[in-house]
Every structure is written in C-alpha cells, then in structure tokens.
Amino acid sequence: MNTPGKPKPSRNQRHWLLVALAVALVGVLIMVFGYW
C-alpha cells in the first residue's frame, strides 16, 4: 500500500497526522482520567 516511490503522499501524511493527533489526545485524556 505505502510505497516509497510515490512523489508526494500529502493526503496520506495529513491523514496519519490527524490520526496521530487523535491518538495522542485520547491517550492524554485516558492519563488524566486515570490520574484523577
């Protein structure tokens, strides 16, 4: 699926950036709720 021969996977990069951001947000929320 993800081939390094592609010139500019901008859409994929943006998608994975959003996914990473959401995962980080959920992790922070879980940490906060687990701490309290």
N, CA, C and O atoms as a MOPAC input file, in Angstrom:
PM7 MOZYME 1SCF
protein

 N      0.84100 1    -1.20700 1     0.00000 1
 C      0.00000 1     0.00000 1     0.00000 1
 C      0.87700 1     1.26000 1     0.00000 1
 O      0.81200 1     2.05900 1    -0.93400 1
 N      1.67500 1     1.43300 1     1.01600 1
 C      2.51900 1     2.62700 1     1.11600 1
 C      3.85300 1     2.36200 1     0.44500 1
 O      4.70100 1     1.65800 1     0.99400 1
 N      4.04100 1     2.92900 1    -0.74900 1
 C      5.28500 1     2.71400 1    -1.48900 1
 C      6.16100 1     3.95300 1    -1.40200 1
 O      5.67000 1     5.06900 1    -1.56800 1
 N      7.45600 1     3.77200 1    -1.14200 1
 C      8.36500 1     4.92300 1    -1.02800 1
 C      8.65200 1     5.57300 1    -2.37600 1
 O      9.31000 1     6.61200 1    -2.42100 1
 N      8.17600 1     4.99200 1    -3.47300 1
 C      8.43500 1     5.55900 1    -4.79500 1
 C      7.47200 1     6.68200 1    -5.14700 1
 O      7.64700 1     7.35600 1    -6.16300 1
 N      6.44900 1     6.88900 1    -4.30900 1
 C      5.48800 1     7.95800 1    -4.60600 1
 C      6.13500 1     9.32100 1    -4.39800 1
 O      6.94800 1     9.48400 1    -3.48800 1
 N      5.78100 1    10.31600 1    -5.23700 1
 C      6.40300 1    11.64000 1    -5.14600 1
 C      5.94400 1    12.43500 1    -3.93200 1
 O      6.76900 1    12.92700 1    -3.16200 1
 N      4.62100 1    12.56200 1    -3.75800 1
 C      4.13300 1    13.38600 1    -2.64500 1
 C      2.85800 1    12.79300 1    -2.04400 1
 O      1.76500 1    13.08300 1    -2.52900 1
 N      2.97500 1    11.97400 1    -1.00400 1
 C      1.78800 1    11.44400 1    -0.31700 1
 C      1.26900 1    12.45800 1     0.70000 1
 O      1.23500 1    12.19100 1     1.90200 1
 N      0.86200 1    13.63500 1     0.19400 1
 C      0.42400 1    14.69600 1     1.10000 1
 C     -0.86700 1    14.29200 1     1.81200 1
 O     -1.02100 1    14.52800 1     3.01000 1
 N     -1.79100 1    13.68200 1     1.07000 1
 C     -3.06300 1    13.30400 1     1.68100 1
 C     -2.83100 1    12.25300 1     2.76600 1
 O     -3.41400 1    12.32100 1     3.84800 1
 N     -1.96200 1    11.27300 1     2.45500 1
 C     -1.65700 1    10.24100 1     3.44900 1
 C     -0.98400 1    10.86100 1     4.66800 1
 O     -1.30500 1    10.51600 1     5.80500 1
 N     -0.04500 1    11.77900 1     4.42400 1
 C      0.65500 1    12.41000 1     5.53700 1
 C     -0.33200 1    13.16200 1     6.42400 1
 O     -0.26600 1    13.06600 1     7.64900 1
 N     -1.24100 1    13.90500 1     5.81100 1
 C     -2.21700 1    14.66900 1     6.59600 1
 C     -3.11800 1    13.71800 1     7.37100 1
 O     -3.43000 1    13.95500 1     8.53800 1
 N     -3.53700 1    12.63100 1     6.70700 1
 C     -4.42600 1    11.66700 1     7.35200 1
 C     -3.74200 1    11.05900 1     8.57200 1
 O     -4.32800 1    10.99100 1     9.65200 1
 N     -2.49600 1    10.61700 1     8.39200 1
 C     -1.80100 1     9.98000 1     9.52200 1
 C     -1.47800 1    11.00500 1    10.59400 1
 O     -1.40500 1    10.65900 1    11.77300 1
 N     -1.28200 1    12.26200 1    10.20800 1
 C     -1.03400 1    13.29700 1    11.20600 1
 C     -2.27300 1    13.47200 1    12.08600 1
 O     -2.17100 1    13.56700 1    13.30900 1
 N     -3.45400 1    13.51200 1    11.43900 1
 C     -4.69200 1    13.63400 1    12.20100 1
 C     -4.88900 1    12.42000 1    13.09200 1
 O     -5.30200 1    12.54900 1    14.24500 1
 N     -4.59100 1    11.23000 1    12.55500 1
 C     -4.75300 1    10.00300 1    13.34900 1
 C     -3.82500 1    10.04300 1    14.56300 1
 O     -4.23800 1     9.71400 1    15.67400 1
 N     -2.57200 1    10.44600 1    14.34800 1
 C     -1.62200 1    10.51100 1    15.46200 1
 C     -2.08200 1    11.54400 1    16.49500 1
 O     -1.96200 1    11.31700 1    17.69900 1
 N     -2.60500 1    12.66700 1    16.02600 1
 C     -3.07900 1    13.70400 1    16.93200 1
 C     -4.24800 1    13.18700 1    17.77100 1
 O     -4.29900 1    13.40900 1    18.98100 1
 N     -5.19100 1    12.49300 1    17.11500 1
 C     -6.34700 1    11.95100 1    17.83400 1
 C     -5.89700 1    10.91600 1    18.85900 1
 O     -6.39200 1    10.89700 1    19.98600 1
 N     -4.95800 1    10.05500 1    18.46700 1
 C     -4.47200 1     9.02600 1    19.39700 1
 C     -3.78600 1     9.67700 1    20.59400 1
 O     -3.96900 1     9.24300 1    21.73100 1
 N     -2.99900 1    10.71600 1    20.33700 1
 C     -2.31900 1    11.41000 1    21.43000 1
 C     -3.34400 1    12.06900 1    22.34900 1
 O     -3.19700 1    12.03200 1    23.57000 1
 N     -4.36800 1    12.66600 1    21.77300 1
 C     -5.39800 1    13.32100 1    22.57300 1
 C     -6.11000 1    12.30700 1    23.45800 1
 O     -6.32300 1    12.54700 1    24.64600 1
 N     -6.47900 1    11.16400 1    22.86600 1
 C     -7.15900 1    10.11600 1    23.63800 1
 C     -6.24000 1     9.60500 1    24.74600 1
 O     -6.68800 1     9.36400 1    25.86700 1
 N     -4.95700 1     9.44100 1    24.42900 1
 C     -4.01700 1     8.96900 1    25.44600 1
 C     -3.91600 1     9.95700 1    26.60300 1
 O     -3.88400 1     9.55400 1    27.76600 1
 N     -3.86500 1    11.24200 1    26.28800 1
 C     -3.78800 1    12.25700 1    27.34300 1
 C     -5.06000 1    12.23700 1    28.18600 1
 O     -4.99900 1    12.32000 1    29.41300 1
 N     -6.21000 1    12.12600 1    27.52600 1
 C     -7.47100 1    12.07700 1    28.26600 1
 C     -7.50300 1    10.86800 1    29.18600 1
 O     -7.91300 1    10.97600 1    30.34100 1
 N     -7.06600 1     9.70300 1    28.67600 1
 C     -7.05700 1     8.48500 1    29.49900 1
 C     -6.10500 1     8.67000 1    30.68200 1
 O     -6.41100 1     8.25300 1    31.79900 1
 N     -4.95000 1     9.29600 1    30.43500 1
 C     -3.99500 1     9.52900 1    31.52500 1
 C     -4.60300 1    10.45900 1    32.57500 1
 O     -4.48100 1    10.21500 1    33.77500 1
 N     -5.25900 1    11.52500 1    32.11100 1
 C     -5.84900 1    12.49100 1    33.05200 1
 C     -6.95900 1    11.83300 1    33.86300 1
 O     -7.01600 1    11.98000 1    35.08400 1
 N     -7.84700 1    11.10200 1    33.17200 1
 C     -8.96000 1    10.47300 1    33.88400 1
 C     -8.46200 1     9.34500 1    34.77800 1
 O     -9.06000 1     9.06800 1    35.81700 1
 N     -7.36700 1     8.69100 1    34.38100 1
 C     -6.81200 1     7.62500 1    35.21300 1
 C     -6.12500 1     8.20500 1    36.44300 1
 O     -6.10600 1     7.58300 1    37.50500 1
 N     -5.55900 1     9.40500 1    36.29400 1
 C     -4.86800 1    10.04400 1    37.41800 1
 C     -5.87400 1    10.56400 1    38.44200 1
 O     -5.67900 1    10.41500 1    39.64800 1
 N     -6.94000 1    11.17000 1    37.95300 1
 C     -7.93900 1    11.71900 1    38.86900 1
 C     -8.76700 1    10.62800 1    39.49200 1
 O     -9.65900 1    10.91100 1    40.29200 1

